[in-house]
């Protein structure tokens, strides 16, 4: 259900560790079973922010029943984790949150 997509113009040494930590964090903050959480980390993207190609991240988090009232808390926790793991500063990250309709989300040959 929840999908976290991270685009970066930089690479990091331990992607697997980042993915595992992000998966655990999302399970906690979204209250969703970790077995449904999918995360991708795409590196070496051609990206600039503010006219520079200093390290930056663009993040998309989509989930069925996304808790809009918790967006600020989730943004803070996700930013802290990604900053720690990638070395990217908080002001060089954008996060897009979106709520998905379960009937428009396919899984296991059907929809939610």
C-alpha positions as CSV (number, residue, x, y, z in Angstrom):
1,X,0.0,0.0,0.0
2,X,2.4,2.8,1.0
3,X,5.0,3.6,-1.6
4,X,8.0,5.8,-0.9
5,X,9.9,6.9,-4.0
6,X,13.2,8.8,-3.5
7,X,15.0,10.5,-6.3
8,X,18.5,11.8,-5.7
9,X,21.2,13.5,-7.8
10,X,23.7,11.8,-5.5
11,X,24.6,8.2,-4.4
12,X,25.2,6.9,-0.9
13,X,27.2,4.0,0.3
14,X,24.6,1.9,2.1
15,X,21.3,2.0,0.2
16,X,20.1,-1.2,1.7
17,X,20.3,0.2,5.3
18,X,18.5,3.3,4.2
19,X,15.7,1.3,2.7
20,X,15.3,-0.9,5.7
21,X,15.2,2.1,8.1
22,X,12.7,4.0,6.0
23,X,10.5,0.9,5.8
24,X,10.4,0.5,9.6
25,X,9.8,4.3,10.0
26,X,6.9,4.3,7.6
27,X,5.3,1.3,9.2
28,X,5.4,3.1,12.5
29,X,4.2,6.6,11.4
30,X,1.5,5.3,9.0
31,X,0.4,2.4,11.2
32,X,0.6,0.0,8.3
33,X,2.1,-3.5,8.2
34,X,5.7,-3.4,6.9
35,X,5.0,-6.3,4.6
36,X,3.0,-3.9,2.3
37,X,5.5,-1.0,2.2
38,X,7.5,-0.5,-1.0
39,X,10.4,1.9,-1.3
40,X,12.6,2.8,-4.2
41,X,15.8,4.9,-4.2
42,X,16.8,6.2,-7.6
43,X,20.3,7.8,-7.7
44,X,22.3,9.9,-10.1
45,X,19.3,11.7,-11.4
46,X,19.9,14.9,-13.4
47,X,18.4,17.4,-10.9
48,X,18.9,20.9,-9.7
49,X,17.2,22.9,-6.9
50,X,17.7,26.7,-6.5
51,X,20.0,26.7,-9.5
52,X,22.5,24.3,-8.1
53,X,23.2,20.6,-8.3
54,X,24.2,20.3,-4.6
55,X,22.9,17.1,-3.2
56,X,19.1,17.1,-3.2
57,X,16.2,14.7,-2.8
58,X,12.7,14.6,-4.3
59,X,10.4,12.3,-2.3
60,X,6.9,11.0,-3.1
61,X,4.9,9.2,-0.4
62,X,1.6,7.7,-1.5
63,X,-0.7,5.6,0.8
64,X,-4.2,4.5,1.0
65,X,-5.8,6.5,3.8
66,X,-2.8,8.9,4.1
67,X,-3.3,10.7,7.5
68,X,-3.2,14.3,6.4
69,X,-3.3,15.5,10.0
70,X,0.0,13.8,10.5
71,X,1.8,15.1,7.4
72,X,4.0,17.6,9.4
73,X,5.1,14.9,11.8
74,X,5.8,12.4,9.0
75,X,7.7,15.1,7.1
76,X,9.9,15.9,10.1
77,X,10.7,12.2,10.8
78,X,11.3,11.3,7.2
79,X,13.5,14.4,6.6
80,X,15.5,13.6,9.7
81,X,16.1,10.0,8.6
82,X,17.0,10.9,5.0
83,X,19.3,13.7,6.1
84,X,21.1,11.4,8.5
85,X,21.4,8.6,6.0
86,X,22.2,10.6,2.8
87,X,23.9,13.7,4.1
88,X,21.4,15.9,2.3
89,X,20.3,18.9,4.2
90,X,16.6,19.4,5.0
91,X,16.3,22.6,2.8
92,X,17.4,20.5,-0.2
93,X,14.4,18.1,0.0
94,X,10.9,18.2,-1.3
95,X,8.3,15.7,-0.1
96,X,5.0,15.2,-2.0
97,X,2.3,13.4,0.0
98,X,-0.7,11.8,-1.6
99,X,-3.7,9.8,-0.6
100,X,-4.6,6.9,-2.9
101,X,-8.1,5.5,-3.4
102,X,-8.0,1.8,-2.6
103,X,-10.2,1.0,-5.6
104,X,-7.5,2.5,-7.8
105,X,-4.6,0.6,-6.2
106,X,-3.9,-2.8,-7.7
107,X,-2.3,-5.6,-5.7
108,X,-2.3,-9.4,-5.9
109,X,-4.5,-9.5,-9.1
110,X,-7.2,-7.2,-7.6
111,X,-7.5,-3.9,-5.9
112,X,-7.8,-2.8,-2.3
